Amino acid sequence: MEERFALCVLLCCVAANVGFSWAHVNGFGDQPLSKIAIHKAIAAFHDSASIRAHPVLLGLKGEDTQWVTVSLVSPHPSADDWLGVFSPAKFNSSSCPPVNDPKEQAPYICSAPIKYKYANESNSDYTKTGKATLNFRLINQRSDFSFGLFSGGLSNPKLVAVSNSISFANPKAPLYPRLAQGKSWDEMTVTWTSGYDISEAAPFVEWGLKGDLQMHSPAGTLTFFQNDMCGSPARTVGWRDPGFIHTSFLKNLWPNTVYTYRIGHLLHNGSYVWSKIYSFRASPYPGQDSLQRVVIFGDMGKAERDGSNEYSNYQPGSLNTTDQLIRDLSNIDIVFHIGDITYANGYISQWDQFTAQVEPIASTVPYMIGSGNHERDWPNSGSFYDTTDSGGECGVPAETMFYVPAENRAKFWYSTDYGMFHFCIADTEHDWREGSEQYRFIEQCLASVDRRKQPWLIFAAHRVLGYSSDYWYGQEGSFEEPMGRESLQRLWQKYKVDIAFFGHVHNYERTCPIYQNQCVNTEKYHYTGTVNGTIHVVVGGGGSHLSDFSEVTPNWSLYRDYDWGFVKLTAFNHSSLLFEYKKSRDGKVYDSFTISRDYRDVLACVHGSCEATTLAS
């Protein structure tokens, strides 16, 4: 059975590598945990090897994150020795699925670690002394932890020693709240993760105006299971129990009003388990004239603040983007992360890591997500692209861990309002072409907005359905995702979309106002009156490995930047919009433009968007 399991995983990895080949060339890289051939691990315990982790009990003051010190001794140290963090702490063959054939043998380890470090990271003399002390930053993930020391490198791991187990004081605690807009403007949703099933405790949110009587709103509870995954590694070595995901709907909010909230669970014995207290500002009424600030980016992923997993080689800009948003959070009202959320790629533990990373942001302002190839795509699963980019997740973790106001969260397209903005969020991992269900949604979304009340119309999607001079798009000669804008550019023009945002390509690029491959406005920085076309922006530099540009710069490309960053939109009123592109490394503005116009300019007849008229009086 060990050989069969290894062969099975190997074949899955080969298939996955084929699917990742284009992505890797274009700067995506491989999930660091996928480098570990954990299915090949064997026991090679040595009496003289030891690991000690402390403190043993974490979160005694209610913390959901804590540093842990791990001291190890190895009698035969090597430069490729590594230390893995496992959770649950018991990770030997007893946790593997049962083997039905008595002649077969189960693999020794069936689950990948949450993270890892090389043993010599903190001690360059490790190979001489055989001693090292490493520091790990752990988050509460609903179970205990242990550390395993492996020799043989990542490709041929041999388990030499296992540490004592450690755990958080309350591993089931409610954690990592993420806000999202509800289906109406006066509704905010709160989603969080805990270890409490509804059979153990009733989840709810306590909320209200600061100092006033607090209300209780119940929460629904969801989870997903290993057999919900579509393939490996999500269905095999990457699987980890996601806990329970709860969502509560806070309704009838007063516009622009600050509310406090905390998440809780009522246990059957009558006691309560509480989170810390958070706050948010309710959305403005659609069309309300007030200062409104929106941040948009894609492809951020996650990184480890303790240096684990070599994430500096995979999503090197992720923490910079996260930290810049945290620093400027008082000047941000809503965030859109348009696809390629965690790059978990089938290693389910990484979703907890991501929600913990963005918790300071997502617990304070709505964190709206879109679906990307690394969330959804898997062969024969209904995704438009028949690739293995999701690592077998096929959209299940994304649509469960985060709420979006879609009619069907398995179809990740939706609209949402924020004051003077109207957003149409498309799902490029499902068919968007003319005649499709999604195409009908996009047209309805664009057509439904009252531009006198909401002058700023924004389209966003993951893959570049518009314009990009990315190297690979240039090689194909289309400067777009194949079949990208053929169907949609007529809609963008007809309904006068102001800006179309895309991720997938890991850089920043801004076009002129454009229609049918032609710039329709010669201005570059200060647009006034009738704009005549849609400005297309690639903002996929949220954190993942950067993508090269084509050697050819098309005449419609006004600004290109090979760096990590994000866009901030500021609507001052119904007539004035500021666009800023900021680098994640320093938060400074490197590209910007303004739009100044009146309602009559939105109504004006432009090419491809003229209302029918009659000579009748």
Number of C-alpha atoms within 10 A of each C-alpha: 15 14 14 13 17 17 14 14 20 14 13 17 19 12 14 21 16 15 20 20 14 13 17 14 12 20 17 23 17 17 19 18 24 18 13 18 19 25 26 21 22 17 14 12 15 13 9 11 18 20 22 18 21 16 14 15 14 23 17 10 7 14 14 22 15 14 14 18 13 18 17 22 20 25 16 15 19 19 17 15 24 21 25 22 21 22 25 21 19 16 21 14 15 13 13 16 11 10 12 10 9 8 7 12 16 21 23 20 22 23 23 27 25 22 22 23 21 21 30 22 17 13 15 12 14 20 19 13 14 18 20 20 18 19 18 20 14 22 20 27 27 25 18 19 24 22 27 23 27 28 24 16 17 20 14 15 23 21 22 24 23 23 20 15 19 21 22 25 18 19 20 19 23 27 27 25 27 27 28 25 26 21 18 14 21 19 18 24 22 26 27 24 26 23 21 23 18 16 8 13 19 18 28 23 25 18 21 19 16 12 8 10 9 15 13 17 16 17 23 15 20 15 16 16 14 17 11 14 21 23 21 25 25 24 21 23 23 27 22 22 17 23 20 22 25 29 26 21 21 22 14 12 19 17 17 16 12 15 19 18 22 19 28 24 25 17 16 11 8 8 10 13 15 18 18 12 12 15 17 19 19 23 27 23 18 20 21 19 16 15 14 22 19 18 20 24 29 34 31 33 27 29 28 21 12 14 16 22 20 19 20 16 15 23 27 22 27 27 23 21 24 22 18 19 21 18 11 11 15 10 16 20 22 24 21 19 25 30 33 29 24 25 28 27 29 33 30 25 20 23 22 21 21 20 24 22 22 20 19 19 25 24 23 23 24 25 23 23 26 27 30 28 28 28 28 34 28 26 18 12 15 14 19 18 18 15 22 28 27 31 33 30 31 30 26 20 21 26 20 21 22 24 22 25 18 16 12 11 17 16 18 25 24 22 20 21 22 23 26 26 23 26 21 22 28 26 24 28 25 21 17 23 17 13 10 11 13 21 18 13 18 22 17 13 19 22 14 11 18 14 21 15 18 20 27 26 22 19 22 29 27 30 28 28 26 27 28 31 26 26 18 21 19 18 12 11 11 15 21 21 18 14 13 19 19 14 15 19 21 15 18 25 21 20 24 27 25 21 20 24 27 28 30 27 32 30 29 32 26 25 24 23 24 21 19 12 13 12 19 18 14 10 13 15 14 11 17 15 15 20 23 24 28 25 21 27 25 31 30 35 32 37 29 32 28 23 23 18 23 16 11 10 15 15 11 20 17 15 16 19 19 14 21 27 33 29 23 19 18 19 23 15 17 23 15 16 20 16 19 18 24 22 24 24 15 11 18 13 16 12 19 18 14 18 19 17 18 15 16 12 15 21 16 15 15 18 11 17 18 13 10 6 6 5 4 4 3
